[in-house]
Amino acid sequence: MMTIDNVAQLAKQRGYHLKIVALDNQCFYWIENLYFTGNPYNSLRELALFIQQLPIVTPPSRRCQP
């Protein structure tokens, strides 16, 4: 079973931030970073599967300098 903590850690490892909103007693989850905002999911499991397909994004401060 995927927990919010598991999905947040997975997103962080790949360079994304997990976002959550509750509307009408239902939670929606999506990920964001400087370059990308994902579509909302109502299933953490489906979001985790999606995150695993995305490329790993390196923050600008960690990129190699010429």
Rosetta blueprint (number, residue, H / E / L):
1 M L
2 M L
3 T L
4 I H
5 D H
6 N H
7 V H
8 A H
9 Q H
10 L H
11 A H
12 K H
13 Q H
14 R L
15 G L
16 Y L
17 H E
18 L E
19 K E
20 I E
21 V E
22 A E
23 L E
24 D L
25 N L
26 Q E
27 C E
28 F E
29 Y E
30 W E
31 I E
32 E E
33 N L
34 L L
35 Y L
36 F L
37 T E
38 G L
39 N L
40 P L
41 Y E
42 N L
43 S L
44 L H
45 R H
46 E H
47 L H
48 A H
49 L H
50 F H
51 I H
52 Q H
53 Q H
54 L L
55 P L
56 I L
57 V L
58 T L
59 P L
60 P H
61 S H
62 R H
63 R L
64 C L
65 Q L
66 P L
